[in-house]
Amino acid sequence: MAMSKICYIFFAFLMFIGSPIFTNQAVLATDNNDCLSDITRIKEHCFSYIQIIGPDVLPSSECCDIIRGVDVACICKSATDEIKQTISMSRFGLVARLCGNPGKCL
């Protein structure tokens, strides 16, 4: 009987300690997925302003509406090498500043 109480307390302790770790991982995964879906929306509405090749062009109001609603820092951190081959992260940073949502993309 005493052994089962000890096991129960130990199990409860593990659940108490472990659940924040798993919860944080789920939140991080959700945040990263949100950033990736934001990148898709940005590419759809702002590609001509953030493409690698071509002149610098002032962003449209439609593009700025999208840019204002995203987490620039998250997008900069979440951009994969594949994404960086299709858009210029420095131009993305410039467009974000021009649209009133400054952030740094290194």
Buried (B, 14 or more C-beta within 10 A) or exposed (E): EEEEEEEEEEEEEEEEEEEEEEEEEEEEEEBEEBBBEBBEEBBEBBEEBBBEEEEEEEBBEEBBEBBEEBBBEBBBEBBEEEBEEEBBBEBBBBBBBBBEBEBEBE
